[in-house]
Amino acid sequence: MAANDAQLTRTLSNGTEIPLVGLGVWQVQDGPECERAVEWALEEGYRLIDTAQAYGNESSVGRAIRNSGVPREEIFLTTKFYPGGRDPHAEAEKSLERLGTDYLDLYLIHWPQGGPTWAWPGMEQASEAGLTKGIGISNFSAGEIQELLKVSQIQPAVNQIQFSPFEYRAGLVEACEEAGIVAQAYSPLGTGRHLGDPVVDRIASAAGRTPAQVLIRWAMQKGLSVIPKSTHRERIQENFGVFDFELDDDSIAALDALDTTRQTSEALSRDGKWWS
């Protein structure tokens, strides 16, 4: 993906365009903190906002979108079904009420608790009812994707995964691409852990960029949509400043070498699953 490439989106299997960079609001407190972050992001030019039922801040996201003055149709809005619930269709209706909108752009199964297939019929019902333009998954491994594809009537559009140079899940991204699923990176900065790495810092210094910009740009050049999270205005601005430069091959290779997963096709480390 060239630095001067005007294509700032990827086309999903349902024909809609997902922006390459968005704001994630995981662990952002409901209320003014969340509202400010979303409003700042939209003011900066972000058009992808990612929340979830489990985050408890959908109402704040919705208020911020309405207060921003940006037309709803210009915003790509994602939320996620909490798989501790029973009915994705019913829960999507509740999300829409909290968000104060008539539709979602993307509705994901947050993680494959209880197995990768049981919730999908309800996701398809939400799509068929017009509650969402697209449906997809999050934290699904390559094997779980294959199980889902055997029973799905509607193809998953996105698999949102933990992804950074340190969690370089190349096998999983490849499995997504082979299935026509766009991979989307969450925690591209390692919730801040990766910003102080000496390799990242060296590449950032050489490029005249910040470590966060290097990490986001790396994921973009791997073909992923990326959703960094921040509640600080200057960092929200910084994280969006990634469209006017490109990492060279040597920098990409140095970042690839930071991987700790052996380029896995798994969604999380063996001890990283928080569901049973």
Secondary structure as a PSIPRED ss2 file (coil, helix, strand):
# PSIPRED VFORMAT (PSIPRED V4.0)

   1 M C   1.000  0.000  0.000
   2 A C   1.000  0.000  0.000
   3 A C   1.000  0.000  0.000
   4 N C   1.000  0.000  0.000
   5 D C   1.000  0.000  0.000
   6 A C   1.000  0.000  0.000
   7 Q C   1.000  0.000  0.000
   8 L C   1.000  0.000  0.000
   9 T E   0.000  0.000  1.000
  10 R E   0.000  0.000  1.000
  11 T E   0.000  0.000  1.000
  12 L C   1.000  0.000  0.000
  13 S C   1.000  0.000  0.000
  14 N C   1.000  0.000  0.000
  15 G C   1.000  0.000  0.000
  16 T C   1.000  0.000  0.000
  17 E E   0.000  0.000  1.000
  18 I E   0.000  0.000  1.000
  19 P E   0.000  0.000  1.000
  20 L C   1.000  0.000  0.000
  21 V E   0.000  0.000  1.000
  22 G C   1.000  0.000  0.000
  23 L E   0.000  0.000  1.000
  24 G E   0.000  0.000  1.000
  25 V C   1.000  0.000  0.000
  26 W C   1.000  0.000  0.000
  27 Q C   1.000  0.000  0.000
  28 V C   1.000  0.000  0.000
  29 Q C   1.000  0.000  0.000
  30 D C   1.000  0.000  0.000
  31 G C   1.000  0.000  0.000
  32 P H   0.000  1.000  0.000
  33 E H   0.000  1.000  0.000
  34 C H   0.000  1.000  0.000
  35 E H   0.000  1.000  0.000
  36 R H   0.000  1.000  0.000
  37 A H   0.000  1.000  0.000
  38 V H   0.000  1.000  0.000
  39 E H   0.000  1.000  0.000
  40 W H   0.000  1.000  0.000
  41 A H   0.000  1.000  0.000
  42 L H   0.000  1.000  0.000
  43 E H   0.000  1.000  0.000
  44 E H   0.000  1.000  0.000
  45 G C   1.000  0.000  0.000
  46 Y C   1.000  0.000  0.000
  47 R C   1.000  0.000  0.000
  48 L E   0.000  0.000  1.000
  49 I E   0.000  0.000  1.000
  50 D E   0.000  0.000  1.000
  51 T C   1.000  0.000  0.000
  52 A C   1.000  0.000  0.000
  53 Q H   0.000  1.000  0.000
  54 A H   0.000  1.000  0.000
  55 Y H   0.000  1.000  0.000
  56 G C   1.000  0.000  0.000
  57 N C   1.000  0.000  0.000
  58 E H   0.000  1.000  0.000
  59 S H   0.000  1.000  0.000
  60 S H   0.000  1.000  0.000
  61 V H   0.000  1.000  0.000
  62 G H   0.000  1.000  0.000
  63 R H   0.000  1.000  0.000
  64 A H   0.000  1.000  0.000
  65 I H   0.000  1.000  0.000
  66 R H   0.000  1.000  0.000
  67 N H   0.000  1.000  0.000
  68 S H   0.000  1.000  0.000
  69 G C   1.000  0.000  0.000
  70 V C   1.000  0.000  0.000
  71 P C   1.000  0.000  0.000
  72 R H   0.000  1.000  0.000
  73 E H   0.000  1.000  0.000
  74 E H   0.000  1.000  0.000
  75 I C   1.000  0.000  0.000
  76 F E   0.000  0.000  1.000
  77 L E   0.000  0.000  1.000
  78 T E   0.000  0.000  1.000
  79 T E   0.000  0.000  1.000
  80 K E   0.000  0.000  1.000
  81 F E   0.000  0.000  1.000
  82 Y C   1.000  0.000  0.000
  83 P C   1.000  0.000  0.000
  84 G C   1.000  0.000  0.000
  85 G C   1.000  0.000  0.000
  86 R C   1.000  0.000  0.000
  87 D C   1.000  0.000  0.000
  88 P H   0.000  1.000  0.000
  89 H H   0.000  1.000  0.000
  90 A H   0.000  1.000  0.000
  91 E H   0.000  1.000  0.000
  92 A H   0.000  1.000  0.000
  93 E H   0.000  1.000  0.000
  94 K H   0.000  1.000  0.000
  95 S H   0.000  1.000  0.000
  96 L H   0.000  1.000  0.000
  97 E H   0.000  1.000  0.000
  98 R H   0.000  1.000  0.000
  99 L H   0.000  1.000  0.000
 100 G C   1.000  0.000  0.000
 101 T C   1.000  0.000  0.000
 102 D C   1.000  0.000  0.000
 103 Y C   1.000  0.000  0.000
 104 L E   0.000  0.000  1.000
 105 D C   1.000  0.000  0.000
 106 L E   0.000  0.000  1.000
 107 Y E   0.000  0.000  1.000
 108 L E   0.000  0.000  1.000
 109 I E   0.000  0.000  1.000
 110 H C   1.000  0.000  0.000
 111 W C   1.000  0.000  0.000
 112 P C   1.000  0.000  0.000
 113 Q C   1.000  0.000  0.000
 114 G C   1.000  0.000  0.000
 115 G C   1.000  0.000  0.000
 116 P C   1.000  0.000  0.000
 117 T C   1.000  0.000  0.000
 118 W C   1.000  0.000  0.000
 119 A C   1.000  0.000  0.000
 120 W H   0.000  1.000  0.000
 121 P H   0.000  1.000  0.000
 122 G H   0.000  1.000  0.000
 123 M H   0.000  1.000  0.000
 124 E H   0.000  1.000  0.000
 125 Q H   0.000  1.000  0.000
 126 A H   0.000  1.000  0.000
 127 S H   0.000  1.000  0.000
 128 E H   0.000  1.000  0.000
 129 A C   1.000  0.000  0.000
 130 G C   1.000  0.000  0.000
 131 L C   1.000  0.000  0.000
 132 T E   0.000  0.000  1.000
 133 K C   1.000  0.000  0.000
 134 G C   1.000  0.000  0.000
 135 I E   0.000  0.000  1.000
 136 G E   0.000  0.000  1.000
 137 I E   0.000  0.000  1.000
 138 S E   0.000  0.000  1.000
 139 N C   1.000  0.000  0.000
 140 F C   1.000  0.000  0.000
 141 S C   1.000  0.000  0.000
 142 A H   0.000  1.000  0.000
 143 G H   0.000  1.000  0.000
 144 E H   0.000  1.000  0.000
 145 I H   0.000  1.000  0.000
 146 Q H   0.000  1.000  0.000
 147 E H   0.000  1.000  0.000
 148 L H   0.000  1.000  0.000
 149 L H   0.000  1.000  0.000
 150 K H   0.000  1.000  0.000
 151 V H   0.000  1.000  0.000
 152 S C   1.000  0.000  0.000
 153 Q C   1.000  0.000  0.000
 154 I C   1.000  0.000  0.000
 155 Q C   1.000  0.000  0.000
 156 P C   1.000  0.000  0.000
 157 A C   1.000  0.000  0.000
 158 V E   0.000  0.000  1.000
 159 N E   0.000  0.000  1.000
 160 Q E   0.000  0.000  1.000
 161 I E   0.000  0.000  1.000
 162 Q E   0.000  0.000  1.000
 163 F C   1.000  0.000  0.000
 164 S E   0.000  0.000  1.000
 165 P C   1.000  0.000  0.000
 166 F C   1.000  0.000  0.000
 167 E E   0.000  0.000  1.000
 168 Y C   1.000  0.000  0.000
 169 R C   1.000  0.000  0.000
 170 A H   0.000  1.000  0.000
 171 G H   0.000  1.000  0.000
 172 L H   0.000  1.000  0.000
 173 V H   0.000  1.000  0.000
 174 E H   0.000  1.000  0.000
 175 A H   0.000  1.000  0.000
 176 C H   0.000  1.000  0.000
 177 E H   0.000  1.000  0.000
 178 E H   0.000  1.000  0.000
 179 A C   1.000  0.000  0.000
 180 G C   1.000  0.000  0.000
 181 I C   1.000  0.000  0.000
 182 V E   0.000  0.000  1.000
 183 A E   0.000  0.000  1.000
 184 Q E   0.000  0.000  1.000
 185 A E   0.000  0.000  1.000
 186 Y E   0.000  0.000  1.000
 187 S C   1.000  0.000  0.000
 188 P C   1.000  0.000  0.000
 189 L C   1.000  0.000  0.000
 190 G H   0.000  1.000  0.000
 191 T H   0.000  1.000  0.000
 192 G H   0.000  1.000  0.000
 193 R H   0.000  1.000  0.000
 194 H H   0.000  1.000  0.000
 195 L H   0.000  1.000  0.000
 196 G H   0.000  1.000  0.000
 197 D C   1.000  0.000  0.000
 198 P H   0.000  1.000  0.000
 199 V H   0.000  1.000  0.000
 200 V H   0.000  1.000  0.000
 201 D H   0.000  1.000  0.000
 202 R H   0.000  1.000  0.000
 203 I H   0.000  1.000  0.000
 204 A H   0.000  1.000  0.000
 205 S H   0.000  1.000  0.000
 206 A H   0.000  1.000  0.000
 207 A H   0.000  1.000  0.000
 208 G C   1.000  0.000  0.000
 209 R C   1.000  0.000  0.000
 210 T C   1.000  0.000  0.000
 211 P H   0.000  1.000  0.000
 212 A H   0.000  1.000  0.000
 213 Q H   0.000  1.000  0.000
 214 V H   0.000  1.000  0.000
 215 L H   0.000  1.000  0.000
 216 I H   0.000  1.000  0.000
 217 R H   0.000  1.000  0.000
 218 W H   0.000  1.000  0.000
 219 A H   0.000  1.000  0.000
 220 M H   0.000  1.000  0.000
 221 Q H   0.000  1.000  0.000
 222 K C   1.000  0.000  0.000
 223 G C   1.000  0.000  0.000
 224 L C   1.000  0.000  0.000
 225 S E   0.000  0.000  1.000
 226 V E   0.000  0.000  1.000
 227 I C   1.000  0.000  0.000
 228 P C   1.000  0.000  0.000
 229 K C   1.000  0.000  0.000
 230 S C   1.000  0.000  0.000
 231 T C   1.000  0.000  0.000
 232 H C   1.000  0.000  0.000
 233 R H   0.000  1.000  0.000
 234 E H   0.000  1.000  0.000
 235 R H   0.000  1.000  0.000
 236 I H   0.000  1.000  0.000
 237 Q H   0.000  1.000  0.000
 238 E H   0.000  1.000  0.000
 239 N H   0.000  1.000  0.000
 240 F H   0.000  1.000  0.000
 241 G C   1.000  0.000  0.000
 242 V C   1.000  0.000  0.000
 243 F C   1.000  0.000  0.000
 244 D C   1.000  0.000  0.000
 245 F C   1.000  0.000  0.000
 246 E C   1.000  0.000  0.000
 247 L C   1.000  0.000  0.000
 248 D C   1.000  0.000  0.000
 249 D H   0.000  1.000  0.000
 250 D H   0.000  1.000  0.000
 251 S H   0.000  1.000  0.000
 252 I H   0.000  1.000  0.000
 253 A H   0.000  1.000  0.000
 254 A H   0.000  1.000  0.000
 255 L H   0.000  1.000  0.000
 256 D H   0.000  1.000  0.000
 257 A C   1.000  0.000  0.000
 258 L C   1.000  0.000  0.000
 259 D C   1.000  0.000  0.000
 260 T C   1.000  0.000  0.000
 261 T C   1.000  0.000  0.000
 262 R C   1.000  0.000  0.000
 263 Q C   1.000  0.000  0.000
 264 T C   1.000  0.000  0.000
 265 S C   1.000  0.000  0.000
 266 E C   1.000  0.000  0.000
 267 A C   1.000  0.000  0.000
 268 L C   1.000  0.000  0.000
 269 S C   1.000  0.000  0.000
 270 R C   1.000  0.000  0.000
 271 D C   1.000  0.000  0.000
 272 G C   1.000  0.000  0.000
 273 K C   1.000  0.000  0.000
 274 W C   1.000  0.000  0.000
 275 W C   1.000  0.000  0.000
 276 S C   1.000  0.000  0.000
